Amino acid sequence: MTTKIRTAVFGLGRLGYWHAVNVATRIRNAELVAVCDMNIETAERVAKELEVPTYTTNPDEIFQDDTIQAVIIASPTSTHFDLLKKASESGKAIFVEKPLTIDLNEANEIKGIIEKNHTICQVGFMRRFDPAYDAAKKRIEAGDIGDPIYFRGISRDPHAPHEAFIEHSGGMFVDVSIHDFDIARYLMESEVTSVSAHGRVLKYPFMEKYGDVDQSLTYIEFASGAAGDAEASRNAYYGYDIRAEVIGTEGSIFIGNLREHDIQILTKAGSTHDIVPDFPTRFTDAYNLELSDFFRVVSEKGTPRVTVDDGVKALKIALAARESYQTGQRVSLSPLPVR
Ligand SMILES: NC(=O)c1ccc[n+]([C@@H]2O[C@H](COP(=O)([O-])OP(=O)(O)OC[C@H]3O[C@@H](n4cnc5c(N)ncnc54)[C@H](O)[C@@H]3O)[C@@H](O)[C@H]2O)c1
């Protein structure tokens, strides 16, 4: 009989709730034993729904419990640093949502702590586990499109998240485009060397209070000599629209689809199909697969597919993009390759 990994979840909001559901109901070798949220009513509601024995607003209650082996951090990004530090120092394995932390000093410090304590720590770049992105990765590795030379990423939300989220999110480049920066490094098999970014507020004036934008575009250059771009938007009123394309020297791969189900409705008025409404729907499988893999790695004491180093590198690109947007200058991450 396998013993289940005793797990706690921090943050039970838009995404943390789904991680809690997955651990409680779908992950074979994990057991949800505690939930923590700053809002006691949220913690109590989720604990009751999922039959979790402990709920609290005090993270230390979880860190001091030596029977808890793993934690999932899905609280606002600005809170990740403190929780990561305490989790590593109390010997827990960690799954942390992206972005790793809100700034680079914090990220580098956490990397040092995680390495010193030999903590298993996986970052929540779930696109790497999404069946479509995963199939594309395998095709690229098999050489089906030749050498990858251009990446295009599209990440559009149907609307802006609530204002308190924006305030603690790091902004569009750090919160949204970071997914494309990570998957671009992964699919293009090359590090990003420079970014030039643009952005505007087109629909949500409150974004201006936080120096944020609701529409952006980042041009990306890679060490391999390849290039790319990443569009991010909070203005896709029609649905949640996540797509990518990798152009190679001998072919192209399109990734993603607007449709939720493979159906088409034909009436006298014409032909229509449904559209993916939100991220929990689009990435149901990916969220489940990334957590399954995390718990496999914990039980085997292995290395996660998405490491803290990946978290630091993606954050570095995102912060460079934000700087580029703010200054109007192209920002280099490392010396450009000799071509
Ligand atoms: N991978 C993805 O696709 C994806 C999607 C959405 C959000 N995220 C990430 O997940 C994190 C949470 O985002 P969200 O949209 O679920 O936010 P949210 O605002 O909907 O929920 C955050 C929850 O955390 C609670 N909270 C606040 N401070 C806390 C603390 N110190 N300890 C415990 N709980 C605390 C809040 O009360 C709230 O219930 C962010 O880092 C975000 O970037 C990732």
The ligand as an SDF file (V2000), in Angstrom:
LIG
                    3D

 44 48  0  0  0  0  0  0  0  0999 V2000
   -0.9240   28.8960  -13.5650 N   0  0  0  0  0  0  0  0  0  0  0  0
   -1.9990   29.6010  -13.8680 C   0  0  0  0  0  0  0  0  0  0  0  0
   -2.6320   29.4140  -14.8930 O   0  0  0  0  0  0  0  0  0  0  0  0
   -2.4990   30.6390  -12.8880 C   0  0  0  0  0  0  0  0  0  0  0  0
   -3.8130   31.1390  -13.0230 C   0  0  0  0  0  0  0  0  0  0  0  0
   -4.2660   32.0410  -12.0500 C   0  0  0  0  0  0  0  0  0  0  0  0
   -3.4410   32.4200  -11.0110 C   0  0  0  0  0  0  0  0  0  0  0  0
   -2.1730   31.9250  -10.9260 N   0  0  0  0  0  0  0  0  0  0  0  0
   -1.2830   32.3210   -9.8160 C   0  0  0  0  0  0  0  0  0  0  0  0
   -1.8390   31.8090   -8.5990 O   0  0  0  0  0  0  0  0  0  0  0  0
   -1.6520   32.7540   -7.5440 C   0  0  0  0  0  0  0  0  0  0  0  0
   -3.0330   33.0970   -6.9670 C   0  0  0  0  0  0  0  0  0  0  0  0
   -3.8140   33.6810   -7.9900 O   0  0  0  0  0  0  0  0  0  0  0  0
   -5.4180   33.6590   -7.9160 P   0  0  0  0  0  0  0  0  0  0  0  0
   -5.8760   34.1740   -9.2050 O   0  0  0  0  0  0  0  0  0  0  0  0
   -5.9080   32.3290   -7.4410 O   0  0  0  0  0  0  0  0  0  0  0  0
   -5.6460   34.7840   -6.7810 O   0  0  0  0  0  0  0  0  0  0  0  0
   -6.9700   35.1480   -5.9830 P   0  0  0  0  0  0  0  0  0  0  0  0
   -6.8430   36.5800   -5.6120 O   0  0  0  0  0  0  0  0  0  0  0  0
   -8.1910   34.6820   -6.7030 O   0  0  0  0  0  0  0  0  0  0  0  0
   -6.8490   34.2410   -4.6490 O   0  0  0  0  0  0  0  0  0  0  0  0
   -5.8320   34.3970   -3.7220 C   0  0  0  0  0  0  0  0  0  0  0  0
   -6.3060   33.7780   -2.3930 C   0  0  0  0  0  0  0  0  0  0  0  0
   -5.2090   33.7950   -1.4770 O   0  0  0  0  0  0  0  0  0  0  0  0
   -5.6590   34.2490   -0.1960 C   0  0  0  0  0  0  0  0  0  0  0  0
   -4.4840   34.8070    0.4920 N   0  0  0  0  0  0  0  0  0  0  0  0
   -4.0000   36.0730    0.4920 C   0  0  0  0  0  0  0  0  0  0  0  0
   -2.8530   36.1470    1.1940 N   0  0  0  0  0  0  0  0  0  0  0  0
   -2.6130   34.8780    1.6580 C   0  0  0  0  0  0  0  0  0  0  0  0
   -1.5770   34.2970    2.4450 C   0  0  0  0  0  0  0  0  0  0  0  0
   -0.5410   35.0200    2.8940 N   0  0  0  0  0  0  0  0  0  0  0  0
   -1.6580   32.9770    2.7550 N   0  0  0  0  0  0  0  0  0  0  0  0
   -2.7030   32.2310    2.3140 C   0  0  0  0  0  0  0  0  0  0  0  0
   -3.7110   32.7300    1.5590 N   0  0  0  0  0  0  0  0  0  0  0  0
   -3.6500   34.0350    1.2200 C   0  0  0  0  0  0  0  0  0  0  0  0
   -6.7700   35.2370   -0.5360 C   0  0  0  0  0  0  0  0  0  0  0  0
   -7.6550   35.4040    0.5840 O   0  0  0  0  0  0  0  0  0  0  0  0
   -7.4490   34.5620   -1.7320 C   0  0  0  0  0  0  0  0  0  0  0  0
   -8.4640   33.6580   -1.3300 O   0  0  0  0  0  0  0  0  0  0  0  0
   -0.9010   33.9320   -8.1490 C   0  0  0  0  0  0  0  0  0  0  0  0
    0.4730   33.7840   -7.8950 O   0  0  0  0  0  0  0  0  0  0  0  0
   -1.1860   33.8210   -9.6540 C   0  0  0  0  0  0  0  0  0  0  0  0
   -0.1490   34.3470  -10.4430 O   0  0  0  0  0  0  0  0  0  0  0  0
   -1.7010   31.0450  -11.8390 C   0  0  0  0  0  0  0  0  0  0  0  0
  1  2  1  0
  2  3  2  0
  2  4  1  0
  4  5  1  0
  4 44  2  0
  5  6  2  0
  6  7  1  0
  7  8  2  0
  8  9  1  0
  8 44  1  0
  9 10  1  0
  9 42  1  0
 10 11  1  0
 11 12  1  0
 11 40  1  0
 12 13  1  0
 13 14  1  0
 14 15  2  0
 14 16  1  0
 14 17  1  0
 17 18  1  0
 18 19  2  0
 18 20  1  0
 18 21  1  0
 21 22  1  0
 22 23  1  0
 23 24  1  0
 23 38  1  0
 24 25  1  0
 25 26  1  0
 25 36  1  0
 26 27  1  0
 26 35  1  0
 27 28  2  0
 28 29  1  0
 29 30  1  0
 29 35  2  0
 30 31  1  0
 30 32  2  0
 32 33  1  0
 33 34  2  0
 34 35  1  0
 36 37  1  0
 36 38  1  0
 38 39  1  0
 40 41  1  0
 40 42  1  0
 42 43  1  0
M  CHG  2   8   1  16  -1
M  END
$$$$
